[in-house]
């Protein structure tokens, strides 16, 4: 399949539309708040906890401070960590791969407490705890 001049024009138009919606002017790591702070050309400032972004959760502050902005202004890169982030995805709340996000959300859901969860745990405790699993034979 050959790429035509028209294909290139359409791709450039899509890229320009993405840039017009907001592209990165600057990015830095805020050590005190442990957040990645991104300034967009639209005047929006995005601050995301580093631990919320796949590949950055366990990184050292010195590595987190070495942020590069892609030529298009739509991506951030941490070369020493081999991590790249698509900024439009960050704006949509996507901080990593689908499986990584699911594991992160599942872990936080399991730690969540509520009145109903507390009451259920009390009832189970009065009954002798969680029932033992019965294997199907």
N, CA, C and O atoms as a GROMACS GRO file, in nm:
protein
  548
    1UNK      N    1   0.084  -0.118   0.000
    1UNK     CA    2   0.000   0.000   0.000
    1UNK      C    3   0.088   0.124   0.000
    1UNK      O    4   0.173   0.141   0.088
    2UNK      N    5   0.069   0.207  -0.096
    2UNK     CA    6   0.148   0.329  -0.110
    2UNK      C    7   0.083   0.444  -0.034
    2UNK      O    8  -0.040   0.455  -0.028
    3UNK      N    9   0.166   0.526   0.024
    3UNK     CA   10   0.116   0.645   0.095
    3UNK      C   11   0.119   0.761  -0.004
    3UNK      O   12   0.223   0.793  -0.062
    4UNK      N   13   0.005   0.822  -0.021
    4UNK     CA   14  -0.007   0.931  -0.117
    4UNK      C   15   0.012   1.067  -0.048
    4UNK      O   16   0.011   1.076   0.074
    5UNK      N   17   0.027   1.168  -0.128
    5UNK     CA   18   0.037   1.304  -0.074
    5UNK      C   19  -0.090   1.339   0.002
    5UNK      O   20  -0.085   1.410   0.103
    6UNK      N   21  -0.202   1.290  -0.045
    6UNK     CA   22  -0.331   1.315   0.021
    6UNK      C   23  -0.332   1.250   0.160
    6UNK      O   24  -0.383   1.310   0.255
    7UNK      N   25  -0.278   1.129   0.173
    7UNK     CA   26  -0.268   1.062   0.303
    7UNK      C   27  -0.187   1.146   0.401
    7UNK      O   28  -0.223   1.161   0.518
    8UNK      N   29  -0.077   1.200   0.351
    8UNK     CA   30   0.010   1.283   0.436
    8UNK      C   31  -0.064   1.409   0.478
    8UNK      O   32  -0.056   1.449   0.594
    9UNK      N   33  -0.134   1.472   0.387
    9UNK     CA   34  -0.211   1.593   0.418
    9UNK      C   35  -0.316   1.566   0.524
    9UNK      O   36  -0.334   1.646   0.617
   10UNK      N   37  -0.386   1.454   0.512
   10UNK     CA   38  -0.489   1.418   0.609
   10UNK      C   39  -0.428   1.392   0.747
   10UNK      O   40  -0.483   1.432   0.849
   11UNK      N   41  -0.315   1.324   0.749
   11UNK     CA   42  -0.246   1.296   0.876
   11UNK      C   43  -0.200   1.426   0.941
   11UNK      O   44  -0.212   1.442   1.063
   12UNK      N   45  -0.148   1.517   0.862
   12UNK     CA   46  -0.103   1.646   0.916
   12UNK      C   47  -0.221   1.727   0.969
   12UNK      O   48  -0.209   1.796   1.070
   13UNK      N   49  -0.334   1.719   0.902
   13UNK     CA   50  -0.455   1.789   0.948
   13UNK      C   51  -0.503   1.732   1.082
   13UNK      O   52  -0.543   1.807   1.171
   14UNK      N   53  -0.499   1.598   1.096
   14UNK     CA   54  -0.539   1.535   1.223
   14UNK      C   55  -0.444   1.578   1.336
   14UNK      O   56  -0.488   1.607   1.447
   15UNK      N   57  -0.315   1.581   1.305
   15UNK     CA   58  -0.216   1.623   1.405
   15UNK      C   59  -0.241   1.767   1.447
   15UNK      O   60  -0.236   1.799   1.565
   16UNK      N   61  -0.268   1.854   1.350
   16UNK     CA   62  -0.293   1.994   1.383
   16UNK      C   63  -0.418   2.010   1.468
   16UNK      O   64  -0.421   2.094   1.558
   17UNK      N   65  -0.520   1.932   1.440
   17UNK     CA   66  -0.643   1.937   1.520
   17UNK      C   67  -0.613   1.896   1.665
   17UNK      O   68  -0.664   1.958   1.758
   18UNK      N   69  -0.532   1.793   1.682
   18UNK     CA   70  -0.493   1.751   1.818
   18UNK      C   71  -0.414   1.860   1.888
   18UNK      O   72  -0.436   1.889   2.006
   19UNK      N   73  -0.320   1.921   1.816
   19UNK     CA   74  -0.239   2.029   1.876
   19UNK      C   75  -0.325   2.150   1.913
   19UNK      O   76  -0.302   2.213   2.016
   20UNK      N   77  -0.424   2.180   1.829
   20UNK     CA   78  -0.511   2.294   1.857
   20UNK      C   79  -0.594   2.271   1.984
   20UNK      O   80  -0.629   2.366   2.054
   21UNK      N   81  -0.624   2.146   2.013
   21UNK     CA   82  -0.701   2.113   2.134
   21UNK      C   83  -0.616   2.127   2.260
   21UNK      O   84  -0.670   2.133   2.370
   22UNK      N   85  -0.486   2.133   2.244
   22UNK     CA   86  -0.396   2.153   2.357
   22UNK      C   87  -0.267   2.077   2.340
   22UNK      O   88  -0.268   1.955   2.324
   23UNK      N   89  -0.155   2.150   2.342
   23UNK     CA   90  -0.025   2.084   2.338
   23UNK      C   91   0.063   2.140   2.449
   23UNK      O   92   0.040   2.248   2.502
   24UNK      N   93   0.163   2.064   2.483
   24UNK     CA   94   0.248   2.094   2.598
   24UNK      C   95   0.344   2.208   2.567
   24UNK      O   96   0.414   2.207   2.466
   25UNK      N   97   0.345   2.307   2.656
   25UNK     CA   98   0.444   2.414   2.650
   25UNK      C   99   0.562   2.385   2.743
   25UNK      O  100   0.678   2.411   2.711
   26UNK      N  101   0.528   2.330   2.861
   26UNK     CA  102   0.634   2.296   2.958
   26UNK      C  103   0.585   2.182   3.047
   26UNK      O  104   0.465   2.159   3.062
   27UNK      N  105   0.682   2.112   3.104
   27UNK     CA  106   0.651   2.002   3.196
   27UNK      C  107   0.763   1.994   3.298
   27UNK      O  108   0.880   2.015   3.267
   28UNK      N  109   0.724   1.964   3.422
   28UNK     CA  110   0.823   1.953   3.529
   28UNK      C  111   0.773   1.856   3.634
   28UNK      O  112   0.655   1.822   3.640
   29UNK      N  113   0.866   1.812   3.718
   29UNK     CA  114   0.830   1.728   3.831
   29UNK      C  115   0.834   1.814   3.957
   29UNK      O  116   0.936   1.874   3.987
   30UNK      N  117   0.724   1.820   4.029
   30UNK     CA  118   0.713   1.893   4.156
   30UNK      C  119   0.748   1.794   4.267
   30UNK      O  120   0.666   1.709   4.303
   31UNK      N  121   0.868   1.807   4.320
   31UNK     CA  122   0.916   1.711   4.422
   31UNK      C  123   0.834   1.717   4.550
   31UNK      O  124   0.805   1.613   4.610
   32UNK      N  125   0.795   1.837   4.591
   32UNK     CA  126   0.719   1.849   4.717
   32UNK      C  127   0.586   1.777   4.711
   32UNK      O  128   0.547   1.709   4.806
   33UNK      N  129   0.516   1.791   4.600
   33UNK     CA  130   0.385   1.729   4.584
   33UNK      C  131   0.392   1.593   4.515
   33UNK      O  132   0.291   1.524   4.505
   34UNK      N  133   0.511   1.554   4.467
   34UNK     CA  134   0.531   1.428   4.395
   34UNK      C  135   0.436   1.417   4.275
   34UNK      O  136   0.374   1.314   4.252
   35UNK      N  137   0.427   1.528   4.200
   35UNK     CA  138   0.337   1.533   4.084
   35UNK      C  139   0.411   1.577   3.959
   35UNK      O  140   0.509   1.650   3.965
   36UNK      N  141   0.360   1.531   3.846
   36UNK     CA  142   0.404   1.580   3.716
   36UNK      C  143   0.312   1.697   3.682
   36UNK      O  144   0.190   1.682   3.681
   37UNK      N  145   0.370   1.812   3.655
   37UNK     CA  146   0.293   1.933   3.625
   37UNK      C  147   0.317   1.970   3.479
   37UNK      O  148   0.431   1.989   3.436
   38UNK      N  149   0.208   1.979   3.403
   38UNK     CA  150   0.215   2.005   3.260
   38UNK      C  151   0.136   2.133   3.229
   38UNK      O  152   0.020   2.146   3.268
   39UNK      N  153   0.200   2.226   3.160
   39UNK     CA  154   0.134   2.348   3.115
   39UNK      C  155   0.102   2.337   2.967
   39UNK      O  156   0.190   2.308   2.886
   40UNK      N  157  -0.025   2.359   2.932
   40UNK     CA  158  -0.069   2.351   2.793
   40UNK      C  159  -0.084   2.490   2.732
   40UNK      O  160  -0.096   2.589   2.804
   41UNK      N  161  -0.083   2.496   2.601
   41UNK     CA  162  -0.097   2.624   2.531
   41UNK      C  163  -0.235   2.686   2.552
   41UNK      O  164  -0.253   2.805   2.526
   42UNK      N  165  -0.330   2.609   2.599
   42UNK     CA  166  -0.466   2.658   2.621
   42UNK      C  167  -0.481   2.730   2.754
   42UNK      O  168  -0.587   2.784   2.785
   43UNK      N  169  -0.374   2.732   2.834
   43UNK     CA  170  -0.381   2.792   2.967
   43UNK      C  171  -0.413   2.691   3.075
   43UNK      O  172  -0.411   2.724   3.194
   44UNK      N  173  -0.442   2.569   3.036
   44UNK     CA  174  -0.472   2.462   3.132
   44UNK      C  175  -0.342   2.410   3.191
   44UNK      O  176  -0.244   2.391   3.120
   45UNK      N  177  -0.344   2.387   3.322
   45UNK     CA  178  -0.232   2.323   3.388
   45UNK      C  179  -0.281   2.190   3.445
   45UNK      O  180  -0.380   2.186   3.518
   46UNK      N  181  -0.212   2.084   3.410
   46UNK     CA  182  -0.248   1.950   3.452
   46UNK      C  183  -0.144   1.903   3.553
   46UNK      O  184  -0.024   1.910   3.527
   47UNK      N  185  -0.189   1.855   3.669
   47UNK     CA  186  -0.099   1.802   3.771
   47UNK      C  187  -0.146   1.661   3.806
   47UNK      O  188  -0.258   1.641   3.852
   48UNK      N  189  -0.058   1.563   3.783
   48UNK     CA  190  -0.092   1.422   3.805
   48UNK      C  191   0.010   1.362   3.900
   48UNK      O  192   0.131   1.377   3.879
   49UNK      N  193  -0.035   1.293   4.004
   49UNK     CA  194   0.061   1.224   4.092
   49UNK      C  195   0.146   1.126   4.010
   49UNK      O  196   0.092   1.047   3.933
   50UNK      N  197   0.276   1.132   4.028
   50UNK     CA  198   0.365   1.043   3.953
   50UNK      C  199   0.329   0.897   3.976
   50UNK      O  200   0.340   0.815   3.884
   51UNK      N  201   0.286   0.862   4.096
   51UNK     CA  202   0.252   0.723   4.127
   51UNK      C  203   0.131   0.674   4.048
   51UNK      O  204   0.107   0.553   4.040
   52UNK      N  205   0.055   0.767   3.989
   52UNK     CA  206  -0.064   0.730   3.913
   52UNK      C  207  -0.035   0.700   3.766
   52UNK      O  208  -0.125   0.660   3.693
   53UNK      N  209   0.090   0.719   3.724
   53UNK     CA  210   0.125   0.697   3.584
   53UNK      C  211   0.210   0.571   3.571
   53UNK      O  212   0.310   0.555   3.641
   54UNK      N  213   0.168   0.483   3.483
   54UNK     CA  214   0.239   0.357   3.464
   54UNK      C  215   0.386   0.384   3.430
   54UNK      O  216   0.417   0.463   3.340
   55UNK      N  217   0.474   0.318   3.501
   55UNK     CA  218   0.617   0.331   3.477
   55UNK      C  219   0.685   0.435   3.564
   55UNK      O  220   0.808   0.439   3.571
   56UNK      N  221   0.606   0.520   3.629
   56UNK     CA  222   0.664   0.627   3.712
   56UNK      C  223   0.646   0.604   3.860
   56UNK      O  224   0.707   0.673   3.942
   57UNK      N  225   0.562   0.509   3.898
   57UNK     CA  226   0.524   0.489   4.038
   57UNK      C  227   0.644   0.467   4.130
   57UNK      O  228   0.646   0.520   4.241
   58UNK      N  229   0.741   0.392   4.087
   58UNK     CA  230   0.855   0.358   4.173
   58UNK      C  231   0.982   0.434   4.136
   58UNK      O  232   1.089   0.403   4.188
   59UNK      N  233   0.972   0.532   4.048
   59UNK     CA  234   1.090   0.602   3.998
   59UNK      C  235   1.146   0.701   4.100
   59UNK      O  236   1.074   0.755   4.184
   60UNK      N  237   1.276   0.723   4.091
   60UNK     CA  238   1.344   0.819   4.178
   60UNK      C  239   1.315   0.961   4.130
   60UNK      O  240   1.288   0.984   4.012
   61UNK      N  241   1.319   1.055   4.223
   61UNK     CA  242   1.289   1.195   4.191
   61UNK      C  243   1.381   1.250   4.083
   61UNK      O  244   1.337   1.326   3.997
   62UNK      N  245   1.509   1.212   4.087
   62UNK     CA  246   1.602   1.262   3.985
   62UNK      C  247   1.562   1.215   3.846
   62UNK      O  248   1.572   1.290   3.750
   63UNK      N  249   1.515   1.090   3.835
   63UNK     CA  250   1.470   1.039   3.705
   63UNK      C  251   1.341   1.106   3.662
   63UNK      O  252   1.322   1.136   3.544
   64UNK      N  253   1.251   1.130   3.756
   64UNK     CA  254   1.123   1.194   3.723
   64UNK      C  255   1.143   1.338   3.675
   64UNK      O  256   1.061   1.390   3.599
   65UNK      N  257   1.250   1.401   3.718
   65UNK     CA  258   1.278   1.540   3.680
   65UNK      C  259   1.327   1.553   3.536
   65UNK      O  260   1.329   1.663   3.482
   66UNK      N  261   1.366   1.443   3.475
   66UNK     CA  262   1.423   1.447   3.339
   66UNK      C  263   1.314   1.421   3.236
   66UNK      O  264   1.310   1.316   3.172
   67UNK      N  265   1.226   1.519   3.220
   67UNK     CA  266   1.112   1.507   3.128
   67UNK      C  267   1.148   1.573   2.995
   67UNK      O  268   1.202   1.683   2.992
   68UNK      N  269   1.116   1.504   2.888
   68UNK     CA  270   1.132   1.562   2.754
   68UNK      C  271   0.994   1.573   2.690
   68UNK      O  272   0.908   1.486   2.707
   69UNK      N  273   0.973   1.682   2.617
   69UNK     CA  274   0.847   1.704   2.544
   69UNK      C  275   0.870   1.662   2.399
   69UNK      O  276   0.971   1.698   2.339
   70UNK      N  277   0.776   1.586   2.343
   70UNK     CA  278   0.789   1.542   2.204
   70UNK      C  279   0.781   1.662   2.110
   70UNK      O  280   0.724   1.765   2.147
   71UNK      N  281   0.838   1.652   1.990
   71UNK     CA  282   0.832   1.763   1.894
   71UNK      C  283   0.689   1.809   1.864
   71UNK      O  284   0.667   1.927   1.839
   72UNK      N  285   0.593   1.718   1.867
   72UNK     CA  286   0.455   1.756   1.839
   72UNK      C  287   0.390   1.828   1.957
   72UNK      O  288   0.288   1.895   1.940
   73UNK      N  289   0.450   1.814   2.076
   73UNK     CA  290   0.391   1.872   2.196
   73UNK      C  291   0.279   1.788   2.253
   73UNK      O  292   0.209   1.832   2.343
   74UNK      N  293   0.262   1.666   2.202
   74UNK     CA  294   0.153   1.580   2.248
   74UNK      C  295   0.202   1.465   2.336
   74UNK      O  296   0.123   1.386   2.385
   75UNK      N  297   0.332   1.458   2.356
   75UNK     CA  298   0.386   1.349   2.436
   75UNK      C  299   0.492   1.395   2.534
   75UNK      O  300   0.557   1.497   2.514
   76UNK      N  301   0.507   1.317   2.640
   76UNK     CA  302   0.612   1.338   2.739
   76UNK      C  303   0.695   1.211   2.742
   76UNK      O  304   0.643   1.101   2.725
   77UNK      N  305   0.825   1.226   2.765
   77UNK     CA  306   0.912   1.110   2.770
   77UNK      C  307   1.010   1.123   2.885
   77UNK      O  308   1.058   1.232   2.917
   78UNK      N  309   1.039   1.010   2.946
   78UNK     CA  310   1.142   0.997   3.048
   78UNK      C  311   1.241   0.894   2.993
   78UNK      O  312   1.226   0.775   3.018
   79UNK      N  313   1.343   0.939   2.918
   79UNK     CA  314   1.435   0.845   2.853
   79UNK      C  315   1.506   0.751   2.950
   79UNK      O  316   1.525   0.633   2.917
   80UNK      N  317   1.546   0.798   3.066
   80UNK     CA  318   1.617   0.712   3.160
   80UNK      C  319   1.527   0.601   3.215
   80UNK      O  320   1.576   0.497   3.259
   81UNK      N  321   1.397   0.624   3.212
   81UNK     CA  322   1.301   0.525   3.262
   81UNK      C  323   1.236   0.445   3.149
   81UNK      O  324   1.165   0.348   3.174
   82UNK      N  325   1.262   0.486   3.024
   82UNK     CA  326   1.199   0.424   2.906
   82UNK      C  327   1.047   0.430   2.918
   82UNK      O  328   0.977   0.330   2.896
   83UNK      N  329   0.997   0.550   2.952
   83UNK     CA  330   0.852   0.571   2.968
   83UNK      C  331   0.810   0.686   2.877
   83UNK      O  332   0.873   0.792   2.874
   84UNK      N  333   0.702   0.664   2.802
   84UNK     CA  334   0.642   0.768   2.717
   84UNK      C  335   0.495   0.778   2.752
   84UNK      O  336   0.429   0.677   2.775
   85UNK      N  337   0.445   0.901   2.755
   85UNK     CA  338   0.305   0.925   2.790
   85UNK      C  339   0.242   1.015   2.684
   85UNK      O  340   0.302   1.116   2.644
   86UNK      N  341   0.124   0.980   2.641
   86UNK     CA  342   0.048   1.057   2.543
   86UNK      C  343  -0.040   1.155   2.620
   86UNK      O  344  -0.131   1.113   2.692
   87UNK      N  345  -0.016   1.283   2.606
   87UNK     CA  346  -0.084   1.386   2.686
   87UNK      C  347  -0.236   1.388   2.664
   87UNK      O  348  -0.308   1.401   2.762
   88UNK      N  349  -0.288   1.376   2.541
   88UNK     CA  350  -0.434   1.370   2.528
   88UNK      C  351  -0.496   1.257   2.610
   88UNK      O  352  -0.608   1.271   2.660
   89UNK      N  353  -0.425   1.145   2.625
   89UNK     CA  354  -0.476   1.036   2.708
   89UNK      C  355  -0.479   1.077   2.855
   89UNK      O  356  -0.574   1.044   2.926
   90UNK      N  357  -0.375   1.148   2.901
   90UNK     CA  358  -0.375   1.197   3.040
   90UNK      C  359  -0.496   1.286   3.066
   90UNK      O  360  -0.559   1.277   3.171
   91UNK      N  361  -0.527   1.371   2.969
   91UNK     CA  362  -0.641   1.460   2.984
   91UNK      C  363  -0.773   1.383   2.994
   91UNK      O  364  -0.871   1.432   3.050
   92UNK      N  365  -0.775   1.262   2.939
   92UNK     CA  366  -0.894   1.178   2.945
   92UNK      C  367  -0.892   1.084   3.065
   92UNK      O  368  -0.984   1.003   3.083
   93UNK      N  369  -0.788   1.095   3.148
   93UNK     CA  370  -0.780   1.010   3.267
   93UNK      C  371  -0.720   0.873   3.242
   93UNK      O  372  -0.737   0.784   3.325
   94UNK      N  373  -0.652   0.855   3.130
   94UNK     CA  374  -0.586   0.728   3.100
   94UNK      C  375  -0.439   0.743   3.138
   94UNK      O  376  -0.364   0.817   3.074
   95UNK      N  377  -0.398   0.672   3.243
   95UNK     CA  378  -0.263   0.687   3.297
   95UNK      C  379  -0.174   0.568   3.270
   95UNK      O  380  -0.061   0.563   3.318
   96UNK      N  381  -0.223   0.471   3.193
   96UNK     CA  382  -0.142   0.353   3.161
   96UNK      C  383  -0.221   0.257   3.076
   96UNK      O  384  -0.329   0.289   3.027
   97UNK      N  385  -0.165   0.138   3.059
   97UNK     CA  386  -0.231   0.036   2.980
   97UNK      C  387  -0.360  -0.008   3.049
   97UNK      O  388  -0.380   0.018   3.168
   98UNK      N  389  -0.445  -0.072   2.976
   98UNK     CA  390  -0.574  -0.118   3.028
   98UNK      C  391  -0.555  -0.212   3.147
   98UNK      O  392  -0.624  -0.200   3.248
   99UNK      N  393  -0.460  -0.307   3.134
   99UNK     CA  394  -0.439  -0.403   3.242
   99UNK      C  395  -0.378  -0.336   3.365
   99UNK      O  396  -0.413  -0.371   3.478
  100UNK      N  397  -0.289  -0.241   3.344
  100UNK     CA  398  -0.228  -0.170   3.458
  100UNK      C  399  -0.333  -0.086   3.530
  100UNK      O  400  -0.338  -0.084   3.653
  101UNK      N  401  -0.416  -0.017   3.454
  101UNK     CA  402  -0.522   0.066   3.514
  101UNK      C  403  -0.621  -0.023   3.592
  101UNK      O  404  -0.664   0.014   3.701
  102UNK      N  405  -0.656  -0.138   3.536
  102UNK     CA  406  -0.750  -0.228   3.604
  102UNK      C  407  -0.692  -0.277   3.735
  102UNK      O  408  -0.763  -0.284   3.836
  103UNK      N  409  -0.564  -0.312   3.735
  103UNK     CA  410  -0.499  -0.359   3.859
  103UNK      C  411  -0.496  -0.247   3.962
  103UNK      O  412  -0.520  -0.271   4.081
  104UNK      N  413  -0.466  -0.125   3.918
  104UNK     CA  414  -0.460  -0.011   4.009
  104UNK      C  415  -0.598   0.018   4.068
  104UNK      O  416  -0.610   0.040   4.189
  105UNK      N  417  -0.700   0.017   3.985
  105UNK     CA  418  -0.835   0.044   4.033
  105UNK      C  419  -0.887  -0.068   4.122
  105UNK      O  420  -0.955  -0.044   4.221
  106UNK      N  421  -0.854  -0.192   4.086
  106UNK     CA  422  -0.897  -0.306   4.167
  106UNK      C  423  -0.835  -0.303   4.305
  106UNK      O  424  -0.901  -0.334   4.403
  107UNK      N  425  -0.707  -0.265   4.312
  107UNK     CA  426  -0.640  -0.258   4.442
  107UNK      C  427  -0.701  -0.149   4.529
  107UNK      O  428  -0.721  -0.170   4.649
  108UNK      N  429  -0.732  -0.036   4.470
  108UNK     CA  430  -0.792   0.072   4.551
  108UNK      C  431  -0.934   0.036   4.592
  108UNK      O  432  -0.978   0.074   4.701
  109UNK      N  433  -1.007  -0.035   4.506
  109UNK     CA  434  -1.142  -0.076   4.541
  109UNK      C  435  -1.143  -0.176   4.655
  109UNK      O  436  -1.231  -0.173   4.741
  110UNK      N  437  -1.045  -0.264   4.656
  110UNK     CA  438  -1.035  -0.364   4.762
  110UNK      C  439  -1.003  -0.302   4.897
  110UNK      O  440  -1.041  -0.355   5.002
  111UNK      N  441  -0.933  -0.188   4.896
  111UNK     CA  442  -0.898  -0.120   5.020
  111UNK      C  443  -1.008  -0.028   5.068
  111UNK      O  444  -1.008   0.017   5.183
  112UNK      N  445  -1.102   0.001   4.981
  112UNK     CA  446  -1.209   0.095   5.016
  112UNK      C  447  -1.292   0.041   5.130
  112UNK      O  448  -1.315  -0.080   5.142
  113UNK      N  449  -1.337   0.132   5.214
  113UNK     CA  450  -1.426   0.089   5.322
  113UNK      C  451  -1.555   0.169   5.315
  113UNK      O  452  -1.558   0.283   5.269
  114UNK      N  453  -1.659   0.107   5.360
  114UNK     CA  454  -1.789   0.173   5.363
  114UNK      C  455  -1.864   0.114   5.482
  114UNK      O  456  -1.824   0.014   5.540
  115UNK      N  457  -1.973   0.178   5.516
  115UNK     CA  458  -2.055   0.128   5.626
  115UNK      C  459  -2.106  -0.013   5.594
  115UNK      O  460  -2.107  -0.099   5.682
  116UNK      N  461  -2.148  -0.036   5.470
  116UNK     CA  462  -2.200  -0.167   5.431
  116UNK      C  463  -2.091  -0.273   5.439
  116UNK      O  464  -2.116  -0.385   5.483
  117UNK      N  465  -1.969  -0.238   5.395
  117UNK     CA  466  -1.860  -0.334   5.399
  117UNK      C  467  -1.822  -0.368   5.544
  117UNK      O  468  -1.794  -0.483   5.576
  118UNK      N  469  -1.820  -0.266   5.630
  118UNK     CA  470  -1.789  -0.287   5.771
  118UNK      C  471  -1.894  -0.376   5.836
  118UNK      O  472  -1.860  -0.468   5.911
  119UNK      N  473  -2.019  -0.350   5.809
  119UNK     CA  474  -2.128  -0.430   5.867
  119UNK      C  475  -2.121  -0.575   5.818
  119UNK      O  476  -2.142  -0.667   5.897
  120UNK      N  477  -2.094  -0.595   5.691
  120UNK     CA  478  -2.083  -0.731   5.637
  120UNK      C  479  -1.969  -0.806   5.704
  120UNK      O  480  -1.982  -0.925   5.734
  121UNK      N  481  -1.857  -0.738   5.726
  121UNK     CA  482  -1.743  -0.802   5.793
  121UNK      C  483  -1.779  -0.841   5.936
  121UNK      O  484  -1.740  -0.947   5.984
  122UNK      N  485  -1.853  -0.755   6.004
  122UNK     CA  486  -1.896  -0.787   6.141
  122UNK      C  487  -1.988  -0.909   6.143
  122UNK      O  488  -1.973  -0.999   6.226
  123UNK      N  489  -2.084  -0.912   6.050
  123UNK     CA  490  -2.177  -1.027   6.044
  123UNK      C  491  -2.101  -1.156   6.015
  123UNK      O  492  -2.129  -1.259   6.076
  124UNK      N  493  -2.006  -1.149   5.922
  124UNK     CA  494  -1.927  -1.269   5.891
  124UNK      C  495  -1.844  -1.312   6.012
  124UNK      O  496  -1.829  -1.431   6.038
  125UNK      N  497  -1.790  -1.216   6.084
  125UNK     CA  498  -1.711  -1.247   6.203
  125UNK      C  499  -1.795  -1.316   6.310
  125UNK      O  500  -1.748  -1.408   6.376
  126UNK      N  501  -1.919  -1.272   6.328
  126UNK     CA  502  -2.009  -1.334   6.426
  126UNK      C  503  -2.045  -1.476   6.386
  126UNK      O  504  -2.077  -1.559   6.471
  127UNK      N  505  -2.041  -1.503   6.257
  127UNK     CA  506  -2.073  -1.637   6.208
  127UNK      C  507  -1.950  -1.728   6.206
  127UNK      O  508  -1.958  -1.843   6.164
  128UNK      N  509  -1.837  -1.675   6.250
  128UNK     CA  510  -1.716  -1.756   6.248
  128UNK      C  511  -1.622  -1.721   6.134
  128UNK      O  512  -1.530  -1.796   6.104
  129UNK      N  513  -1.645  -1.609   6.069
  129UNK     CA  514  -1.556  -1.565   5.963
  129UNK      C  515  -1.606  -1.604   5.826
  129UNK      O  516  -1.716  -1.657   5.810
  130UNK      N  517  -1.525  -1.576   5.730
  130UNK     CA  518  -1.559  -1.606   5.590
  130UNK      C  519  -1.569  -1.756   5.572
  130UNK      O  520  -1.485  -1.831   5.622
  131UNK      N  521  -1.672  -1.802   5.500
  131UNK     CA  522  -1.685  -1.947   5.479
  131UNK      C  523  -1.569  -2.002   5.398
  131UNK      O  524  -1.514  -1.934   5.311
  132UNK      N  525  -1.531  -2.124   5.427
  132UNK     CA  526  -1.425  -2.189   5.354
  132UNK      C  527  -1.474  -2.225   5.214
  132UNK      O  528  -1.591  -2.258   5.194
  133UNK      N  529  -1.382  -2.218   5.118
  133UNK     CA  530  -1.417  -2.254   4.981
  133UNK      C  531  -1.433  -2.405   4.971
  133UNK      O  532  -1.358  -2.482   5.030
  134UNK      N  533  -1.532  -2.444   4.896
  134UNK     CA  534  -1.553  -2.585   4.871
  134UNK      C  535  -1.514  -2.611   4.728
  134UNK      O  536  -1.568  -2.550   4.635
  135UNK      N  537  -1.418  -2.702   4.708
  135UNK     CA  538  -1.374  -2.730   4.572
  135UNK      C  539  -1.472  -2.825   4.505
  135UNK      O  540  -1.524  -2.918   4.567
  136UNK      N  541  -1.496  -2.799   4.379
  136UNK     CA  542  -1.585  -2.885   4.301
  136UNK      C  543  -1.508  -3.008   4.257
  136UNK      O  544  -1.405  -2.996   4.190
  137UNK      N  545  -1.556  -3.123   4.292
  137UNK     CA  546  -1.485  -3.246   4.255
  137UNK      C  547  -1.563  -3.326   4.155
  137UNK      O  548  -1.518  -3.432   4.113
   0.00000   0.00000   0.00000
